Amino acid sequence: MDRFDSMSVLIAAVDAGSLSAAARRLGTPLTTVSRKVSDLEAHLGTRLLNRSSRTLTLTDAGRDYVAACRRIVEEVGEAERAASGEFTAPRGHLVLSAPIVFGRLHVLPIVTAFLDAYPEIDVRLALADRAVNLIEEHVDGALRIGALADSSMTATKVGEIRRVVCGSPAYFKAHGWPQQPADLANHRCITFEGLQSPAAWLFPTKKGLQPVPIHSRLAVNTAEAAVDAAIAGVGLTRVFSYQVAAARAAKKIELVLEAFEPPPSPVHLVHAGGGLLPLKLRAFLDFAAPRLRTVLTRVTTLFPPSSSGES
């Protein structure tokens, strides 16, 4: 039995969710995938997977073993990359992740310039409004907005962004300006569902963040739609400052309740900690970090800091 190959097949099966899906992903007959996993279980003398007709789950022993397999496969991969020269010259395939709007507006242009500067590096940029698991989803680096929950990640801070309440000048002329969060009950609101509840928005108080009831006339699932609706005068919306920066610069949007904003959210470039950092990733971090700081500084000039208030 090729134990390393069987480990790789086992990881593929766990990641794919079934033996048949792993077989399709690997381009290998299902019988071969099943045999390799069974041979590995026989060698270890324990069951690693609970199989059903459609899905599989890890046993307790399997969970620990697969975690160890991932570390072994990654270390072998690093050794091979070092031997092939990837750690002495920036080359190879780089997988990056970023939030959808920020990624499209600000990360993609940096990646485009990076590709021009490093012709031997190819990049896959995955845009998603969720915190991807870098190790499980095989992502080399990511841009994260907000507090970092995973302390095992290595992070480089590149700036901060605000969460703002805003509307069009025409809306405020017709409906007035809210002076405190409680006034939102008398206003029409547009909710970006990826950022807050359609029933209440959170604002800081002496007791911490507290929900303030709102009336969502419109709920949308993208920040672009929320901003467009606000520009059209549908109502007030709450988004990150970078998502409304262009409209703010064009004077299509005005801010309200600035004194009641939560603290700014930090922005980091993150990657999995430990081990030798591939040169392709180091090249990207060194290339991207100063450019992102410049972008976020430019956004900040459109949204000068305001003092925090309390409701």
N, C-alpha and C positions, 0 to 999 in steps of 0.2 A: 504494500500500500504506500502510495506517495502521500505522506501525512500532510505536507504543506499544501498540496493540491486539494486534498480533502477538506482542510481548514478553509480554503478559499471558497470551495463549493458550499460548505456549511454557511459561511457568512452570506453568500449570494442568496441562499434559500431563505435565511432569516430576513434579509433586506427586501426580498421580493414578496415574501408573505406566503409562499407555497413552493413545493418542489417543482411543479409544472411551470410556474412563472420563472423560477430560477433557470430551468432548462431552456426556456425560450430566450432568456436574457443572455445565457452563456453560449447558446447555439449548440447545446449538447443534448443527446437523447435523455428522456426522463428516466429511463432505466439506469443510465450511467450515474445521474445525479443521485437517485435513490440508493444505488449500491454504494457510492462513496460515503454518503452519510451513515448508512448502516454499518459499513466497514469501520468507520471511525468510532461509532458507538460500541461495536464489538471489541475494538482495540482497547477502549477505555473501560469497558465493563459496566457501562451505565447508559441510561436513556438520556439523550440530549433534547429531543423534540417530542412533543405530543402532536401526532398527526391526525387530521380528519380529512374528509373527502375534499374540502375546499381550502382549509387554512391549516396553519401549524402554529404552535406556541412553544416557547422554551420552557424546559423544566428548570428547577433551581440550579441543578448542576450545569445544565446547558447555558443558563444565563451567565454564570461565572466563566465557563469555558469559552464562550463566544467573545466575551470581553477580552480575555487573554489572547484569543486568536487574532482579534483586530490589532492588538498591540504588536504581535509578532509579524503579521503581514505588513503593517506600516513600517516597522523597523527594517524588514527585508527590502521593502520598496525604497526606503531612504538609502540603504547600502547600495542598491543597484543604481539609483540616481547619482550617488557620489561616484561610483565606479565609471559611469557613462559620461561624467563631466558636468552634470547639471548643477553641482555645487561649486564649480569653478567658472561657469559661464551661464548667464541667464537665458535659459531655454526651457521648453516644455509646455505643458498645458496647465493653465491656471483657472480655477473655478472660484468665482466671487459672487457675493450676494449683497443686495441693498434693498431698502424700501422702494416701492414702485415709483412714486412721484419724484422723490429725491434722487433715486437712481437714474431715472430718465433725464431729469433736468441737469444734474450735476456730476453724477458718477460716470455716466456713459461718455460725456465729452472727455473726461480724464482718461478713461479706458481707451478711447479712440486715439488720443495723443500718445498714450503708453505703447499701443501697438505700433505706431510709427517709429517710436524710439527704440523698441525692442522687437525686431522682425522675427526673431526665433522663438518668441513666446506667443501662444494662442490662448485666448481668453473665452470662457463661458461665463456670461453675466446673467445671473438669475434674479429677477426682480420679484419680490414678494413682501407683503405687509405682515410678516411674522418673523419670529426669531428662529431661524433655521438651526438645526443641530449640526455644527460644523463637522464633527467626527462621523456621525451616522450617515449624513448626507454627502460626505466626501467634498466639503467646501473648504478651500484654502484660507479664505479671508472674507470678512463681511463688514459692512457699515451698520452700526447699531445706533438707534436714537432712543434715549432714555437710560435709566439706571440699569447697570449690568447685574443680572441675577447669577450668572455662572462665574464663580471666582477662579475657575481653572483656566479661563481665557486670558491671553495676554492682550492688553488694550492700549491704544494710543489715542489720547483725546485730541480732537481736531476742532472743537468748538462747542457752541450751545445754540439752541433754538427755543423760541417762545411758543406758547399755545395762546392764540389770540381769538377774541370775539370781534367780528367785523360785519359790516354791511355796506350797501351802496349809499352815496350821498342822496340819491332820490328817495331811498327808503327812509332815511333819517329825517329828510325834509317833510315827508308825509306822516311819519309815526313818532317822531321825537327820538331822543337819545336816552337809553337806560342809564341811571346814575349809580345803581348798585345791582348786584346779581338778582335780588328779589324782584326787580322791575321786569325781568325777562318773562314773568308770567303774563305780562300785558303786551308781549311782542310775538310776532311770528318767527319761528326758528326753522333752520335747515340743519338737519343732523347728518354728519358723516359717520355712518355706523361703525367704521373701523376705529374711531377715536373715542366715541362716547355713546351713552344710552340716549334713545329718542325721547325718554321721559324726564331725564334730569341731567344737568351738567354739574360737575364737581368744582367747588371753589374753596380756597383755603380760609380757615377761621382759626381762632385760638384753640379750638378742639381738634384741629386737623382738617382734612378735606371733608366737606359736607355737600350733600346733593341739594341742588336748587331746582325745583320743578320748572319745566318748560313745556311749551306747546309746539311740537314739531308739525308744521304744515307740510313739510317735505323731508323724507329720509332717503338718502342715497348711499351707494356703497363705494364711491370713489371721491377723493378730495377734489378732483377737477370739477366734477358735477356740482359739488357743494359750493365751490367758489363761483362757478358760472351762474348758478341760481342766485347767489347773493348779489353778483354784479347786475343781474336782471331785475333786482328789487323784490325778490320773493320774500326775503326775510334776513335774519341774522344767522351767521354760521360761526362755528368754532373749529379752527384748523391750526396746524403748525405754521409758523411765520413764513418759512420758505415756500409753503404751498400757495401763499397769497402775495408773495413778494412782487411779482410782475404786475399784478392788479394794483397793488399799493403804489408802485412807482408810477403807474399810469393814472393815478388819482381816481381809479374806478372803485376803490374800497377805502373806507375809513375805519379806524379802530375805536372800540369802546371798552369800558370796564378794565382799562389797563392797570389800574391800581389794585385790582382784585385777581390778577393772574397768578397761577401757581408758579413756583420757581422754574427757571429755564431748564430744559432737558439737555443733558450732555450728549454729545455726538462722539462716537469712538470708531476707530478701525480696530477690529479684533481678529485674532487667529488663535488656534489651539496652542496652548503652552507646552513647553518641554521639547526636547529633541533638537536636532540640528535644523535650523531654518533654511529651507531651499532658497537658492539665490533668486529664483524667479519671483518668489513671494517677497523677499527682502527688497528686490528692485521695485516691485509695485508699491510697497509701503513707503519707501523713500521717495518715490515719484508722486504718489497720490497725497500723502499727508500735508505737505505745504500748500498744494493746490486746493485741497479741501478747506484748509484754514483760511485761505484767501477768499474762497466762495462764501464761507460762513461769516467772515468779517464784512463782506459786501452786503450780505443779507442783514446783518446787525445794524448797518448804517441806516437802513430803511425802517428799523424798529429799535430806536434808542431805548435803553433800559428805563423801566418805570418802577416807582416804589411800590412794594407790595401793600395791599390793603386788607381789611378784615370786614366780613359781613356780620 
